[in-house]
Amino acid sequence: MSDQPRVEIYTKTDCPYCEKAKDLFDSKGIEYEEYNVTGDDELFEEMVERADGRKTAPEVFIDDELIGGWDDTSARNETGELDEKLDIADENDSDGDGDGNVEHRPLIIAGTGIAGLTAAIYAGRSNNDPLVIEGDEPGGQLTLTTDVANYPGFPEGISGPELVNNMKEQAKQFGAELKNGIVDTVEADQRPFRVELTNGDVYTADAVIAASGASARTLGVPGEDDLMGYGLSTCATCDGAFFRDEDMLVVGGGDAAMEEATFLTKFADTVYIAHRREEFRAEDYWIDRVHEKVEEGEITIMKNTELVEVHGSQEGGVDHVTLVENDQGHPTDRLDDPETNEFEFDVGAVFLAIGHTPNTEYLEGTGVTMDDEGYLRTQGGDGGGQTETDVPGIFGAGDVVDYHYQQAVTAAGMGSKAALDVDEYLEDLERAESASETEAAAADD
Ligand SMILES: Cc1cc2nc3c(=O)[nH]c(=O)nc-3n(C[C@H](O)[C@H](O)[C@H](O)COP(=O)(O)OP(=O)(O)OC[C@H]3O[C@@H](n4cnc5c(N)ncnc54)[C@H](O)[C@@H]3O)c2cc1C
């Protein structure tokens, strides 16, 4: 290994966040030692000890210093601290020479989920030289699932990370450049747009596609902050195997909750689903699979029930939770109702699967219209220009716009539309610029 700092990553098999951590270091050209703890109790204990008791993978170390799991690593990447620790801070400067010049791109795409990568494939093919910024979740939400059974073209199904990696390869083949980083601001009161990343890199761009998706929600209940990563998780496929033979609680009533609960039956003694209403929001396909597991005694459904506190310690993990239940649903809205029953419930792990918040903070101040939850509003409707926002040159695609369908294939469809809309926009821009140059030249004559 070269004289770069020593990077060690503890991983496990079937762990999307481990893949993300490895991808991050790969994308920086940094070599690392990988220790896969799956099935190796001694190595697992070593990881837990070095990671101050945390039972979650990955765990990253640089020169023996604990950097942390994926969230910590990506947060440090966001601030540029990771590059400083790796001694590569200067290499990642947008212009690199400190003279104030910034790199210009016809198109910057925020996000490498399905929408962003599809847009990158189309924009690359149209010679629009897209720069694609990965964000804090490279590959997007689909990297969190091992089984995508409904993406057309894969009759046997395909794993999320594999599908995303195939798309990345395809985008690169057509000339797209993928860059690690998070878009911090887009300044829309100037043309070209000024796009700044959280690590300080600055670019200008004629057009921006916001394909920044949505992030997992948390509940904000007592115990959540302390126990996240210590038995409380938002990713069953990442952390489920660490709590083998425990009773596990999944919170939520949509597709993700049903899929996570079904997946966890591989490891759990019993999986409990706590849902605040009587009816699930999930597709019938997932509800049917959950009901099969209920009949087999592997899942128990707790309807009209909400989680109000998680108890435990970082040393011992989750010990139990406090739940409230009321037959009329939404029990936390009815805490004063004598029919609301509060009770303690023993579980060894808790998985939150309660939906997503759109990632649109970086567009605040641009004048782009968003709904109350922060989802982008685009033109929609028929014909061209469906992905335009009300700020010319800023387009939206995927889950950051689509609060309703939120599927990989719909995100891909919107990604392709956004790239086609951008192509038309850039052509119009070029025509307008050359017309004004011709006018200026005529005026000089
Ligand atoms: C567990 C799970 C299982 C699923 N299973 C299926 C399935 O089987 N079939 C299916 O069709 N759908 C499934 N989905 C839904 C599907 O994953 C999403 O609909 C799809 O990923 C949306 O793609 P997207 O590109 O719009 O957004 P995302 O996948 O959310 O990607 C957003 C991207 O934007 C980046 N980003 C965020 N903020 C910024 C920023 N400020 N700057 C730059 N980049 C940023 C992120 O890092 C990420 O790369 C599943 C979702 C989950 C969570």
The ligand as an SDF file (V2000), in Angstrom:
LIG
                    3D

 53 58  0  0  0  0  0  0  0  0999 V2000
  -36.0350   -0.4200    1.1280 C   0  0  0  0  0  0  0  0  0  0  0  0
  -36.6000    0.0420   -0.1900 C   0  0  0  0  0  0  0  0  0  0  0  0
  -36.9810   -0.8840   -1.1340 C   0  0  0  0  0  0  0  0  0  0  0  0
  -37.5120   -0.4820   -2.3690 C   0  0  0  0  0  0  0  0  0  0  0  0
  -37.8590   -1.4360   -3.2840 N   0  0  0  0  0  0  0  0  0  0  0  0
  -38.3340   -1.0440   -4.4870 C   0  0  0  0  0  0  0  0  0  0  0  0
  -38.6650   -2.0150   -5.4830 C   0  0  0  0  0  0  0  0  0  0  0  0
  -38.5380   -3.2190   -5.2550 O   0  0  0  0  0  0  0  0  0  0  0  0
  -39.1340   -1.5740   -6.6790 N   0  0  0  0  0  0  0  0  0  0  0  0
  -39.3070   -0.2290   -6.9560 C   0  0  0  0  0  0  0  0  0  0  0  0
  -39.7290    0.1060   -8.0650 O   0  0  0  0  0  0  0  0  0  0  0  0
  -38.9840    0.7020   -6.0320 N   0  0  0  0  0  0  0  0  0  0  0  0
  -38.5210    0.3360   -4.8200 C   0  0  0  0  0  0  0  0  0  0  0  0
  -38.2010    1.2730   -3.8720 N   0  0  0  0  0  0  0  0  0  0  0  0
  -38.4180    2.6940   -4.2280 C   0  0  0  0  0  0  0  0  0  0  0  0
  -37.2620    3.2030   -5.1070 C   0  0  0  0  0  0  0  0  0  0  0  0
  -36.0420    2.8740   -4.4910 O   0  0  0  0  0  0  0  0  0  0  0  0
  -37.3720    4.7030   -5.3180 C   0  0  0  0  0  0  0  0  0  0  0  0
  -38.6130    5.0230   -5.8660 O   0  0  0  0  0  0  0  0  0  0  0  0
  -36.2630    5.1960   -6.2550 C   0  0  0  0  0  0  0  0  0  0  0  0
  -35.0010    4.8550   -5.7230 O   0  0  0  0  0  0  0  0  0  0  0  0
  -36.3260    6.7100   -6.4220 C   0  0  0  0  0  0  0  0  0  0  0  0
  -35.2250    7.0960   -7.1750 O   0  0  0  0  0  0  0  0  0  0  0  0
  -34.7020    8.5940   -7.1740 P   0  0  0  0  0  0  0  0  0  0  0  0
  -33.5390    8.6200   -8.0880 O   0  0  0  0  0  0  0  0  0  0  0  0
  -35.8140    9.5120   -7.4510 O   0  0  0  0  0  0  0  0  0  0  0  0
  -34.2670    8.9220   -5.6820 O   0  0  0  0  0  0  0  0  0  0  0  0
  -33.2970    8.2120   -4.6490 P   0  0  0  0  0  0  0  0  0  0  0  0
  -33.1570    6.7800   -4.9220 O   0  0  0  0  0  0  0  0  0  0  0  0
  -33.7910    8.6520   -3.3180 O   0  0  0  0  0  0  0  0  0  0  0  0
  -31.8780    8.8930   -4.9350 O   0  0  0  0  0  0  0  0  0  0  0  0
  -31.6260   10.2290   -4.5730 C   0  0  0  0  0  0  0  0  0  0  0  0
  -30.1820   10.5760   -4.8510 C   0  0  0  0  0  0  0  0  0  0  0  0
  -30.0000   11.9790   -4.6200 O   0  0  0  0  0  0  0  0  0  0  0  0
  -28.8280   12.1830   -3.8570 C   0  0  0  0  0  0  0  0  0  0  0  0
  -28.9290   13.4740   -3.1610 N   0  0  0  0  0  0  0  0  0  0  0  0
  -29.7350   13.8230   -2.1230 C   0  0  0  0  0  0  0  0  0  0  0  0
  -29.4930   15.1080   -1.7590 N   0  0  0  0  0  0  0  0  0  0  0  0
  -28.5280   15.5530   -2.5860 C   0  0  0  0  0  0  0  0  0  0  0  0
  -27.8290   16.7940   -2.6990 C   0  0  0  0  0  0  0  0  0  0  0  0
  -28.0830   17.8350   -1.8820 N   0  0  0  0  0  0  0  0  0  0  0  0
  -26.8650   16.9050   -3.6410 N   0  0  0  0  0  0  0  0  0  0  0  0
  -26.6040   15.8700   -4.4830 C   0  0  0  0  0  0  0  0  0  0  0  0
  -27.2390   14.6820   -4.4250 N   0  0  0  0  0  0  0  0  0  0  0  0
  -28.1780   14.5300   -3.4740 C   0  0  0  0  0  0  0  0  0  0  0  0
  -28.7460   10.9630   -2.9800 C   0  0  0  0  0  0  0  0  0  0  0  0
  -27.4250   10.7770   -2.5070 O   0  0  0  0  0  0  0  0  0  0  0  0
  -29.1750    9.8740   -3.9740 C   0  0  0  0  0  0  0  0  0  0  0  0
  -28.0730    9.4830   -4.7540 O   0  0  0  0  0  0  0  0  0  0  0  0
  -37.6760    0.8960   -2.6560 C   0  0  0  0  0  0  0  0  0  0  0  0
  -37.2790    1.8470   -1.6950 C   0  0  0  0  0  0  0  0  0  0  0  0
  -36.7480    1.4290   -0.4720 C   0  0  0  0  0  0  0  0  0  0  0  0
  -36.3230    2.4600    0.5400 C   0  0  0  0  0  0  0  0  0  0  0  0
  1  2  1  0
  2  3  1  0
  2 52  2  0
  3  4  2  0
  4  5  1  0
  4 50  1  0
  5  6  2  0
  6  7  1  0
  6 13  1  0
  7  8  2  0
  7  9  1  0
  9 10  1  0
 10 11  2  0
 10 12  1  0
 12 13  2  0
 13 14  1  0
 14 15  1  0
 14 50  1  0
 15 16  1  0
 16 17  1  0
 16 18  1  0
 18 19  1  0
 18 20  1  0
 20 21  1  0
 20 22  1  0
 22 23  1  0
 23 24  1  0
 24 25  2  0
 24 26  1  0
 24 27  1  0
 27 28  1  0
 28 29  2  0
 28 30  1  0
 28 31  1  0
 31 32  1  0
 32 33  1  0
 33 34  1  0
 33 48  1  0
 34 35  1  0
 35 36  1  0
 35 46  1  0
 36 37  1  0
 36 45  1  0
 37 38  2  0
 38 39  1  0
 39 40  1  0
 39 45  2  0
 40 41  1  0
 40 42  2  0
 42 43  1  0
 43 44  2  0
 44 45  1  0
 46 47  1  0
 46 48  1  0
 48 49  1  0
 50 51  2  0
 51 52  1  0
 52 53  1  0
M  END
$$$$
